[in-house]
Amino acid sequence: FGMVGKVSDKADVYSYGILLLEVFTIRKPTDGQFDWDFSLRQWVAEAFPAAISDVIDSHLLNESNSTATERSAARKELLVAIMEIGLSCSTTSICRIRFPGHN
């Protein structure tokens, strides 16, 4: 959507969905395993729902071989990332931007 210059509610929702996939998988659409033929969304969709634990960050599932302190720190880091997204998306400066066709 953004690559072709279209701004819409649908594009915003799509982008938010991709952002959520990034947060909970700790992967980016630009990671080496993804290309034009295989995307982050496809990777998650193929695992959904039966094998979703294969794509979710292991720290969320407490399946890592780390200590309780390390898991707690990882959860805190994840929560910080989620709150950062919320704060970034709700910044007041974005409200001042005028888009063509929108008052």
Biopython code that builds the backbone (N, CA, C, O; Angstrom):
import numpy as np
from Bio.PDB.StructureBuilder import StructureBuilder

atoms = [
    (1, "PHE", "N", (0.821, -1.185, 0.000)),
    (1, "PHE", "CA", (0.000, 0.000, 0.000)),
    (1, "PHE", "C", (0.866, 1.249, 0.000)),
    (1, "PHE", "O", (0.752, 2.083, -0.899)),
    (2, "GLY", "N", (1.726, 1.386, 0.996)),
    (2, "GLY", "CA", (2.562, 2.570, 1.087)),
    (2, "GLY", "C", (3.535, 2.695, -0.068)),
    (2, "GLY", "O", (3.911, 3.802, -0.452)),
    (3, "MET", "N", (3.941, 1.569, -0.621)),
    (3, "MET", "CA", (4.906, 1.604, -1.716)),
    (3, "MET", "C", (4.315, 2.215, -2.976)),
    (3, "MET", "O", (5.057, 2.734, -3.810)),
    (4, "VAL", "N", (3.002, 2.165, -3.133)),
    (4, "VAL", "CA", (2.384, 2.726, -4.329)),
    (4, "VAL", "C", (1.778, 4.098, -4.059)),
    (4, "VAL", "O", (1.118, 4.660, -4.933)),
    (5, "GLY", "N", (1.990, 4.645, -2.872)),
    (5, "GLY", "CA", (1.557, 5.991, -2.560)),
    (5, "GLY", "C", (0.103, 6.147, -2.181)),
    (5, "GLY", "O", (-0.402, 7.270, -2.168)),
    (6, "LYS", "N", (-0.595, 5.061, -1.872)),
    (6, "LYS", "CA", (-2.001, 5.145, -1.485)),
    (6, "LYS", "C", (-2.108, 5.290, 0.029)),
    (6, "LYS", "O", (-1.539, 4.504, 0.786)),
    (7, "VAL", "N", (-2.847, 6.308, 0.452)),
    (7, "VAL", "CA", (-3.093, 6.514, 1.867)),
    (7, "VAL", "C", (-4.565, 6.247, 2.118)),
    (7, "VAL", "O", (-5.432, 6.876, 1.511)),
    (8, "SER", "N", (-4.845, 5.311, 3.016)),
    (8, "SER", "CA", (-6.233, 4.989, 3.315)),
    (8, "SER", "C", (-6.314, 4.297, 4.665)),
    (8, "SER", "O", (-5.304, 3.884, 5.234)),
    (9, "ASP", "N", (-7.541, 4.180, 5.167)),
    (9, "ASP", "CA", (-7.752, 3.447, 6.412)),
    (9, "ASP", "C", (-7.324, 1.992, 6.247)),
    (9, "ASP", "O", (-6.756, 1.401, 7.165)),
    (10, "LYS", "N", (-7.596, 1.420, 5.083)),
    (10, "LYS", "CA", (-7.222, 0.028, 4.828)),
    (10, "LYS", "C", (-5.710, -0.151, 4.893)),
    (10, "LYS", "O", (-5.215, -1.134, 5.445)),
    (11, "ALA", "N", (-4.980, 0.807, 4.324)),
    (11, "ALA", "CA", (-3.516, 0.738, 4.361)),
    (11, "ALA", "C", (-3.019, 0.847, 5.794)),
    (11, "ALA", "O", (-2.065, 0.170, 6.180)),
    (12, "ASP", "N", (-3.666, 1.700, 6.583)),
    (12, "ASP", "CA", (-3.281, 1.846, 7.987)),
    (12, "ASP", "C", (-3.509, 0.545, 8.755)),
    (12, "ASP", "O", (-2.660, 0.117, 9.536)),
    (13, "VAL", "N", (-4.640, -0.064, 8.530)),
    (13, "VAL", "CA", (-4.954, -1.318, 9.220)),
    (13, "VAL", "C", (-3.979, -2.412, 8.806)),
    (13, "VAL", "O", (-3.505, -3.170, 9.652)),
    (14, "TYR", "N", (-3.675, -2.501, 7.518)),
    (14, "TYR", "CA", (-2.711, -3.485, 7.015)),
    (14, "TYR", "C", (-1.351, -3.261, 7.680)),
    (14, "TYR", "O", (-0.724, -4.205, 8.162)),
    (15, "SER", "N", (-0.911, -2.026, 7.700)),
    (15, "SER", "CA", (0.390, -1.709, 8.300)),
    (15, "SER", "C", (0.420, -2.054, 9.776)),
    (15, "SER", "O", (1.418, -2.567, 10.280)),
    (16, "TYR", "N", (-0.669, -1.773, 10.464)),
    (16, "TYR", "CA", (-0.742, -2.110, 11.886)),
    (16, "TYR", "C", (-0.671, -3.624, 12.078)),
    (16, "TYR", "O", (-0.015, -4.103, 13.003)),
    (17, "GLY", "N", (-1.337, -4.368, 11.216)),
    (17, "GLY", "CA", (-1.284, -5.826, 11.299)),
    (17, "GLY", "C", (0.127, -6.358, 11.116)),
    (17, "GLY", "O", (0.568, -7.240, 11.853)),
    (18, "ILE", "N", (0.831, -5.819, 10.131)),
    (18, "ILE", "CA", (2.221, -6.228, 9.907)),
    (18, "ILE", "C", (3.077, -5.866, 11.107)),
    (18, "ILE", "O", (3.959, -6.626, 11.505)),
    (19, "LEU", "N", (2.814, -4.708, 11.677)),
    (19, "LEU", "CA", (3.548, -4.276, 12.862)),
    (19, "LEU", "C", (3.347, -5.252, 14.016)),
    (19, "LEU", "O", (4.302, -5.590, 14.716)),
    (20, "LEU", "N", (2.122, -5.703, 14.217)),
    (20, "LEU", "CA", (1.867, -6.692, 15.271)),
    (20, "LEU", "C", (2.611, -7.995, 15.003)),
    (20, "LEU", "O", (3.163, -8.595, 15.925)),
    (21, "LEU", "N", (2.628, -8.429, 13.763)),
    (21, "LEU", "CA", (3.373, -9.647, 13.431)),
    (21, "LEU", "C", (4.851, -9.465, 13.765)),
    (21, "LEU", "O", (5.491, -10.373, 14.296)),
    (22, "GLU", "N", (5.387, -8.287, 13.453)),
    (22, "GLU", "CA", (6.786, -8.007, 13.766)),
    (22, "GLU", "C", (7.051, -8.078, 15.265)),
    (22, "GLU", "O", (8.033, -8.679, 15.700)),
    (23, "VAL", "N", (6.180, -7.469, 16.044)),
    (23, "VAL", "CA", (6.380, -7.412, 17.494)),
    (23, "VAL", "C", (6.359, -8.802, 18.113)),
    (23, "VAL", "O", (7.224, -9.135, 18.923)),
    (24, "PHE", "N", (5.375, -9.613, 17.738)),
    (24, "PHE", "CA", (5.216, -10.896, 18.411)),
    (24, "PHE", "C", (6.061, -12.021, 17.826)),
    (24, "PHE", "O", (6.205, -13.071, 18.452)),
    (25, "THR", "N", (6.619, -11.818, 16.639)),
    (25, "THR", "CA", (7.533, -12.819, 16.090)),
    (25, "THR", "C", (8.988, -12.391, 16.236)),
    (25, "THR", "O", (9.897, -13.206, 16.078)),
    (26, "ILE", "N", (9.204, -11.148, 16.529)),
    (26, "ILE", "CA", (10.539, -10.539, 16.595)),
    (26, "ILE", "C", (11.252, -10.709, 15.245)),
    (26, "ILE", "O", (12.461, -10.935, 15.195)),
    (27, "ARG", "N", (10.504, -10.600, 14.183)),
    (27, "ARG", "CA", (11.034, -10.645, 12.817)),
    (27, "ARG", "C", (10.593, -9.390, 12.080)),
    (27, "ARG", "O", (9.598, -8.765, 12.447)),
    (28, "LYS", "N", (11.322, -9.031, 11.059)),
    (28, "LYS", "CA", (10.977, -7.887, 10.219)),
    (28, "LYS", "C", (10.680, -8.371, 8.806)),
    (28, "LYS", "O", (11.235, -9.378, 8.368)),
    (29, "PRO", "N", (9.811, -7.666, 8.091)),
    (29, "PRO", "CA", (9.534, -8.053, 6.706)),
    (29, "PRO", "C", (10.782, -8.028, 5.830)),
    (29, "PRO", "O", (10.814, -8.643, 4.764)),
    (30, "THR", "N", (11.803, -7.317, 6.282)),
    (30, "THR", "CA", (13.039, -7.206, 5.507)),
    (30, "THR", "C", (14.093, -8.229, 5.899)),
    (30, "THR", "O", (15.192, -8.221, 5.344)),
    (31, "ASP", "N", (13.778, -9.117, 6.852)),
    (31, "ASP", "CA", (14.731, -10.161, 7.234)),
    (31, "ASP", "C", (15.087, -11.017, 6.022)),
    (31, "ASP", "O", (14.288, -11.154, 5.096)),
    (32, "GLY", "N", (16.268, -11.580, 6.032)),
    (32, "GLY", "CA", (16.781, -12.356, 4.909)),
    (32, "GLY", "C", (15.924, -13.527, 4.467)),
    (32, "GLY", "O", (15.954, -13.906, 3.296)),
    (33, "GLN", "N", (15.160, -14.109, 5.384)),
    (33, "GLN", "CA", (14.344, -15.266, 5.004)),
    (33, "GLN", "C", (13.126, -14.872, 4.175)),
    (33, "GLN", "O", (12.477, -15.736, 3.585)),
    (34, "PHE", "N", (12.806, -13.578, 4.122)),
    (34, "PHE", "CA", (11.644, -13.114, 3.374)),
    (34, "PHE", "C", (12.082, -12.403, 2.101)),
    (34, "PHE", "O", (13.101, -11.713, 2.073)),
    (35, "ASP", "N", (11.292, -12.587, 1.052)),
    (35, "ASP", "CA", (11.558, -11.916, -0.220)),
    (35, "ASP", "C", (10.220, -11.646, -0.902)),
    (35, "ASP", "O", (9.173, -11.730, -0.258)),
    (36, "TRP", "N", (10.239, -11.327, -2.169)),
    (36, "TRP", "CA", (8.997, -11.017, -2.887)),
    (36, "TRP", "C", (8.057, -12.214, -2.973)),
    (36, "TRP", "O", (6.845, -12.045, -3.103)),
    (37, "ASP", "N", (8.613, -13.428, -2.901)),
    (37, "ASP", "CA", (7.796, -14.629, -3.020)),
    (37, "ASP", "C", (7.338, -15.206, -1.675)),
    (37, "ASP", "O", (6.403, -16.004, -1.629)),
    (38, "PHE", "N", (7.986, -14.808, -0.601)),
    (38, "PHE", "CA", (7.651, -15.353, 0.720)),
    (38, "PHE", "C", (7.789, -14.240, 1.755)),
    (38, "PHE", "O", (8.894, -13.773, 2.030)),
    (39, "SER", "N", (6.662, -13.819, 2.324)),
    (39, "SER", "CA", (6.649, -12.665, 3.221)),
    (39, "SER", "C", (6.488, -13.083, 4.684)),
    (39, "SER", "O", (6.185, -14.235, 4.992)),
    (40, "LEU", "N", (6.697, -12.125, 5.558)),
    (40, "LEU", "CA", (6.451, -12.331, 6.980)),
    (40, "LEU", "C", (5.010, -12.782, 7.196)),
    (40, "LEU", "O", (4.754, -13.701, 7.974)),
    (41, "ARG", "N", (4.080, -12.142, 6.515)),
    (41, "ARG", "CA", (2.665, -12.494, 6.667)),
    (41, "ARG", "C", (2.401, -13.942, 6.230)),
    (41, "ARG", "O", (1.667, -14.671, 6.896)),
    (42, "GLN", "N", (2.997, -14.344, 5.122)),
    (42, "GLN", "CA", (2.823, -15.726, 4.656)),
    (42, "GLN", "C", (3.387, -16.717, 5.663)),
    (42, "GLN", "O", (2.787, -17.758, 5.930)),
    (43, "TRP", "N", (4.541, -16.386, 6.215)),
    (43, "TRP", "CA", (5.197, -17.252, 7.195)),
    (43, "TRP", "C", (4.285, -17.487, 8.398)),
    (43, "TRP", "O", (4.108, -18.623, 8.836)),
    (44, "VAL", "N", (3.707, -16.407, 8.930)),
    (44, "VAL", "CA", (2.811, -16.518, 10.075)),
    (44, "VAL", "C", (1.516, -17.229, 9.667)),
    (44, "VAL", "O", (1.025, -18.088, 10.400)),
    (45, "ALA", "N", (0.968, -16.881, 8.516)),
    (45, "ALA", "CA", (-0.287, -17.480, 8.052)),
    (45, "ALA", "C", (-0.156, -18.988, 7.884)),
    (45, "ALA", "O", (-1.087, -19.730, 8.195)),
    (46, "GLU", "N", (0.991, -19.445, 7.397)),
    (46, "GLU", "CA", (1.202, -20.878, 7.226)),
    (46, "GLU", "C", (1.260, -21.613, 8.565)),
    (46, "GLU", "O", (0.898, -22.786, 8.646)),
    (47, "ALA", "N", (1.707, -20.935, 9.599)),
    (47, "ALA", "CA", (1.797, -21.547, 10.924)),
    (47, "ALA", "C", (0.485, -21.427, 11.701)),
    (47, "ALA", "O", (0.281, -22.133, 12.689)),
    (48, "PHE", "N", (-0.391, -20.548, 11.265)),
    (48, "PHE", "CA", (-1.623, -20.250, 12.000)),
    (48, "PHE", "C", (-2.716, -21.252, 11.704)),
    (48, "PHE", "O", (-2.916, -21.593, 10.538)),
    (49, "PRO", "N", (-3.434, -21.741, 12.700)),
    (49, "PRO", "CA", (-3.201, -21.584, 14.133)),
    (49, "PRO", "C", (-2.442, -22.751, 14.761)),
    (49, "PRO", "O", (-1.912, -22.626, 15.865)),
    (50, "ALA", "N", (-2.389, -23.867, 14.071)),
    (50, "ALA", "CA", (-1.852, -25.102, 14.672)),
    (50, "ALA", "C", (-0.398, -24.983, 15.126)),
    (50, "ALA", "O", (-0.045, -25.479, 16.196)),
    (51, "ALA", "N", (0.433, -24.343, 14.341)),
    (51, "ALA", "CA", (1.862, -24.275, 14.667)),
    (51, "ALA", "C", (2.299, -22.863, 15.026)),
    (51, "ALA", "O", (3.451, -22.490, 14.802)),
    (52, "ILE", "N", (1.384, -22.079, 15.581)),
    (52, "ILE", "CA", (1.696, -20.681, 15.872)),
    (52, "ILE", "C", (2.871, -20.538, 16.834)),
    (52, "ILE", "O", (3.613, -19.558, 16.771)),
    (53, "SER", "N", (3.040, -21.509, 17.718)),
    (53, "SER", "CA", (4.168, -21.426, 18.656)),
    (53, "SER", "C", (5.512, -21.528, 17.943)),
    (53, "SER", "O", (6.546, -21.187, 18.518)),
    (54, "ASP", "N", (5.506, -21.992, 16.698)),
    (54, "ASP", "CA", (6.750, -22.062, 15.932)),
    (54, "ASP", "C", (7.215, -20.686, 15.452)),
    (54, "ASP", "O", (8.392, -20.500, 15.142)),
    (55, "VAL", "N", (6.297, -19.729, 15.391)),
    (55, "VAL", "CA", (6.667, -18.401, 14.890)),
    (55, "VAL", "C", (6.657, -17.319, 15.968)),
    (55, "VAL", "O", (7.271, -16.267, 15.793)),
    (56, "ILE", "N", (5.966, -17.568, 17.080)),
    (56, "ILE", "CA", (5.936, -16.591, 18.171)),
    (56, "ILE", "C", (7.268, -16.617, 18.903)),
    (56, "ILE", "O", (7.868, -17.675, 19.087)),
    (57, "ASP", "N", (7.719, -15.443, 19.315)),
    (57, "ASP", "CA", (8.964, -15.340, 20.066)),
    (57, "ASP", "C", (8.902, -16.255, 21.286)),
    (57, "ASP", "O", (7.945, -16.193, 22.058)),
    (58, "SER", "N", (9.895, -17.089, 21.460)),
    (58, "SER", "CA", (9.891, -18.090, 22.535)),
    (58, "SER", "C", (9.823, -17.461, 23.923)),
    (58, "SER", "O", (9.351, -18.099, 24.864)),
    (59, "HIS", "N", (10.282, -16.235, 24.062)),
    (59, "HIS", "CA", (10.202, -15.581, 25.369)),
    (59, "HIS", "C", (8.753, -15.384, 25.809)),
    (59, "HIS", "O", (8.454, -15.397, 27.003)),
    (60, "LEU", "N", (7.871, -15.205, 24.854)),
    (60, "LEU", "CA", (6.452, -15.041, 25.188)),
    (60, "LEU", "C", (5.846, -16.335, 25.703)),
    (60, "LEU", "O", (4.917, -16.322, 26.511)),
    (61, "LEU", "N", (6.367, -17.421, 25.240)),
    (61, "LEU", "CA", (5.823, -18.730, 25.596)),
    (61, "LEU", "C", (6.576, -19.398, 26.737)),
    (61, "LEU", "O", (6.256, -20.522, 27.124)),
    (62, "ASN", "N", (7.575, -18.707, 27.274)),
    (62, "ASN", "CA", (8.411, -19.260, 28.349)),
    (62, "ASN", "C", (9.038, -20.582, 27.960)),
    (62, "ASN", "O", (9.204, -21.466, 28.800)),
    (63, "GLU", "N", (9.390, -20.725, 26.683)),
    (63, "GLU", "CA", (9.982, -21.974, 26.227)),
    (63, "GLU", "C", (11.501, -21.888, 26.067)),
    (63, "GLU", "O", (12.140, -22.825, 25.587)),
    (64, "SER", "N", (12.053, -20.780, 26.464)),
    (64, "SER", "CA", (13.501, -20.649, 26.312)),
    (64, "SER", "C", (14.211, -21.319, 27.480)),
    (64, "SER", "O", (13.608, -21.587, 28.519)),
    (65, "ASN", "N", (15.469, -21.579, 27.299)),
    (65, "ASN", "CA", (16.276, -22.219, 28.333)),
    (65, "ASN", "C", (16.953, -21.180, 29.212)),
    (65, "ASN", "O", (18.075, -21.390, 29.671)),
    (66, "SER", "N", (16.284, -20.071, 29.446)),
    (66, "SER", "CA", (16.865, -19.001, 30.230)),
    (66, "SER", "C", (16.332, -19.030, 31.658)),
    (66, "SER", "O", (15.391, -19.756, 31.979)),
    (67, "THR", "N", (16.955, -18.227, 32.497)),
    (67, "THR", "CA", (16.537, -18.154, 33.898)),
    (67, "THR", "C", (15.266, -17.317, 34.019)),
    (67, "THR", "O", (14.869, -16.626, 33.081)),
    (68, "ALA", "N", (14.644, -17.392, 35.176)),
    (68, "ALA", "CA", (13.429, -16.601, 35.426)),
    (68, "ALA", "C", (13.718, -15.108, 35.297)),
    (68, "ALA", "O", (12.886, -14.354, 34.793)),
    (69, "THR", "N", (14.872, -14.690, 35.743)),
    (69, "THR", "CA", (15.249, -13.277, 35.645)),
    (69, "THR", "C", (15.398, -12.858, 34.195)),
    (69, "THR", "O", (14.960, -11.773, 33.812)),
    (70, "GLU", "N", (16.012, -13.711, 33.383)),
    (70, "GLU", "CA", (16.158, -13.411, 31.958)),
    (70, "GLU", "C", (14.799, -13.372, 31.262)),
    (70, "GLU", "O", (14.566, -12.515, 30.410)),
    (71, "ARG", "N", (13.904, -14.292, 31.619)),
    (71, "ARG", "CA", (12.561, -14.298, 31.028)),
    (71, "ARG", "C", (11.785, -13.042, 31.427)),
    (71, "ARG", "O", (11.078, -12.453, 30.610)),
    (72, "SER", "N", (11.924, -12.646, 32.680)),
    (72, "SER", "CA", (11.255, -11.442, 33.155)),
    (72, "SER", "C", (11.769, -10.213, 32.406)),
    (72, "SER", "O", (10.990, -9.342, 32.020)),
    (73, "ALA", "N", (13.067, -10.150, 32.208)),
    (73, "ALA", "CA", (13.657, -9.033, 31.460)),
    (73, "ALA", "C", (13.187, -9.045, 30.012)),
    (73, "ALA", "O", (12.929, -7.988, 29.435)),
    (74, "ALA", "N", (13.075, -10.228, 29.421)),
    (74, "ALA", "CA", (12.609, -10.336, 28.038)),
    (74, "ALA", "C", (11.155, -9.897, 27.919)),
    (74, "ALA", "O", (10.788, -9.216, 26.962)),
    (75, "ARG", "N", (10.316, -10.288, 28.899)),
    (75, "ARG", "CA", (8.906, -9.862, 28.886)),
    (75, "ARG", "C", (8.807, -8.353, 29.025)),
    (75, "ARG", "O", (8.004, -7.708, 28.351)),
    (76, "LYS", "N", (9.631, -7.796, 29.905)),
    (76, "LYS", "CA", (9.626, -6.342, 30.087)),
    (76, "LYS", "C", (10.042, -5.657, 28.791)),
    (76, "LYS", "O", (9.442, -4.659, 28.394)),
    (77, "GLU", "N", (11.060, -6.187, 28.137)),
    (77, "GLU", "CA", (11.522, -5.630, 26.869)),
    (77, "GLU", "C", (10.405, -5.677, 25.823)),
    (77, "GLU", "O", (10.213, -4.727, 25.065)),
    (78, "LEU", "N", (9.679, -6.782, 25.792)),
    (78, "LEU", "CA", (8.571, -6.916, 24.850)),
    (78, "LEU", "C", (7.475, -5.905, 25.150)),
    (78, "LEU", "O", (6.961, -5.256, 24.239)),
    (79, "LEU", "N", (7.114, -5.770, 26.427)),
    (79, "LEU", "CA", (6.092, -4.803, 26.799)),
    (79, "LEU", "C", (6.515, -3.384, 26.477)),
    (79, "LEU", "O", (5.698, -2.565, 26.055)),
    (80, "VAL", "N", (7.785, -3.094, 26.674)),
    (80, "VAL", "CA", (8.301, -1.777, 26.309)),
    (80, "VAL", "C", (8.136, -1.557, 24.806)),
    (80, "VAL", "O", (7.742, -0.472, 24.378)),
    (81, "ALA", "N", (8.432, -2.571, 24.014)),
    (81, "ALA", "CA", (8.289, -2.454, 22.557)),
    (81, "ALA", "C", (6.838, -2.203, 22.161)),
    (81, "ALA", "O", (6.565, -1.386, 21.281)),
    (82, "ILE", "N", (5.909, -2.903, 22.807)),
    (82, "ILE", "CA", (4.486, -2.719, 22.499)),
    (82, "ILE", "C", (4.037, -1.314, 22.880)),
    (82, "ILE", "O", (3.331, -0.658, 22.114)),
    (83, "MET", "N", (4.441, -0.852, 24.056)),
    (83, "MET", "CA", (4.064, 0.498, 24.484)),
    (83, "MET", "C", (4.708, 1.558, 23.590)),
    (83, "MET", "O", (4.106, 2.598, 23.325)),
    (84, "GLU", "N", (5.920, 1.296, 23.131)),
    (84, "GLU", "CA", (6.584, 2.216, 22.214)),
    (84, "GLU", "C", (5.777, 2.355, 20.928)),
    (84, "GLU", "O", (5.635, 3.454, 20.391)),
    (85, "ILE", "N", (5.258, 1.250, 20.444)),
    (85, "ILE", "CA", (4.418, 1.283, 19.248)),
    (85, "ILE", "C", (3.181, 2.133, 19.506)),
    (85, "ILE", "O", (2.829, 2.994, 18.700)),
    (86, "GLY", "N", (2.528, 1.884, 20.633)),
    (86, "GLY", "CA", (1.336, 2.660, 20.967)),
    (86, "GLY", "C", (1.623, 4.141, 21.077)),
    (86, "GLY", "O", (0.855, 4.965, 20.579)),
    (87, "LEU", "N", (2.724, 4.485, 21.727)),
    (87, "LEU", "CA", (3.084, 5.890, 21.868)),
    (87, "LEU", "C", (3.445, 6.513, 20.528)),
    (87, "LEU", "O", (3.065, 7.648, 20.242)),
    (88, "SER", "N", (4.169, 5.781, 19.720)),
    (88, "SER", "CA", (4.549, 6.294, 18.397)),
    (88, "SER", "C", (3.331, 6.512, 17.510)),
    (88, "SER", "O", (3.240, 7.513, 16.798)),
    (89, "CYS", "N", (2.394, 5.565, 17.559)),
    (89, "CYS", "CA", (1.193, 5.676, 16.730)),
    (89, "CYS", "C", (0.279, 6.797, 17.192)),
    (89, "CYS", "O", (-0.501, 7.327, 16.401)),
    (90, "SER", "N", (0.366, 7.161, 18.458)),
    (90, "SER", "CA", (-0.552, 8.153, 18.996)),
    (90, "SER", "C", (0.101, 9.508, 19.233)),
    (90, "SER", "O", (-0.449, 10.343, 19.951)),
    (91, "THR", "N", (1.244, 9.731, 18.648)),
    (91, "THR", "CA", (1.913, 11.006, 18.818)),
    (91, "THR", "C", (1.032, 12.135, 18.288)),
    (91, "THR", "O", (0.363, 11.979, 17.267)),
    (92, "THR", "N", (1.034, 13.252, 18.971)),
    (92, "THR", "CA", (0.158, 14.356, 18.569)),
    (92, "THR", "C", (0.609, 15.022, 17.288)),
    (92, "THR", "O", (-0.207, 15.645, 16.608)),
    (93, "SER", "N", (1.868, 14.916, 16.936)),
    (93, "SER", "CA", (2.336, 15.559, 15.708)),
    (93, "SER", "C", (1.672, 14.965, 14.470)),
    (93, "SER", "O", (1.485, 15.667, 13.476)),
    (94, "ILE", "N", (1.317, 13.700, 14.513)),
    (94, "ILE", "CA", (0.651, 13.075, 13.368)),
    (94, "ILE", "C", (-0.739, 13.673, 13.169)),
    (94, "ILE", "O", (-1.239, 13.714, 12.045)),
    (95, "CYS", "N", (-1.365, 14.135, 14.250)),
    (95, "CYS", "CA", (-2.702, 14.720, 14.151)),
    (95, "CYS", "C", (-2.685, 16.050, 13.409)),
    (95, "CYS", "O", (-3.712, 16.474, 12.879)),
    (96, "ARG", "N", (-1.543, 16.707, 13.367)),
    (96, "ARG", "CA", (-1.445, 18.001, 12.690)),
    (96, "ARG", "C", (-1.168, 17.871, 11.202)),
    (96, "ARG", "O", (-1.228, 18.860, 10.470)),
    (97, "ILE", "N", (-0.871, 16.680, 10.755)),
    (97, "ILE", "CA", (-0.584, 16.483, 9.338)),
    (97, "ILE", "C", (-1.883, 16.505, 8.557)),
    (97, "ILE", "O", (-2.846, 15.834, 8.928)),
    (98, "ARG", "N", (-1.914, 17.273, 7.480)),
    (98, "ARG", "CA", (-3.118, 17.343, 6.651)),
    (98, "ARG", "C", (-2.894, 16.477, 5.425)),
    (98, "ARG", "O", (-1.905, 16.630, 4.708)),
    (99, "PHE", "N", (-3.820, 15.572, 5.198)),
    (99, "PHE", "CA", (-3.771, 14.712, 4.026)),
    (99, "PHE", "C", (-4.720, 15.240, 2.977)),
    (99, "PHE", "O", (-5.794, 15.735, 3.321)),
    (100, "PRO", "N", (-4.361, 15.153, 1.705)),
    (100, "PRO", "CA", (-5.271, 15.596, 0.644)),
    (100, "PRO", "C", (-6.625, 14.898, 0.770)),
    (100, "PRO", "O", (-6.696, 13.679, 0.931)),
    (101, "GLY", "N", (-7.704, 15.695, 0.693)),
    (101, "GLY", "CA", (-9.027, 15.124, 0.773)),
    (101, "GLY", "C", (-9.548, 14.936, 2.181)),
    (101, "GLY", "O", (-10.685, 14.500, 2.365)),
    (102, "HIS", "N", (-8.727, 15.261, 3.194)),
    (102, "HIS", "CA", (-9.137, 15.130, 4.595)),
    (102, "HIS", "C", (-9.020, 16.487, 5.253)),
    (102, "HIS", "O", (-8.005, 17.165, 5.087)),
    (103, "ASN", "N", (-10.021, 16.895, 5.987)),
    (103, "ASN", "CA", (-9.965, 18.182, 6.724)),
    (103, "ASN", "C", (-9.564, 17.979, 8.153)),
    (103, "ASN", "O", (-9.469, 18.945, 8.910)),
]
sb = StructureBuilder()
sb.init_structure("model")
sb.init_model(0)
sb.init_chain("A")
sb.init_seg("    ")
for serial, (resi, resn, name, xyz) in enumerate(atoms, 1):
    if name == "N":
        sb.init_residue(resn, " ", resi, " ")
    sb.init_atom(name, np.array(xyz, "f"), 0.0, 1.0, " ", f" {name:<3s}", serial, name[0])
structure = sb.get_structure()
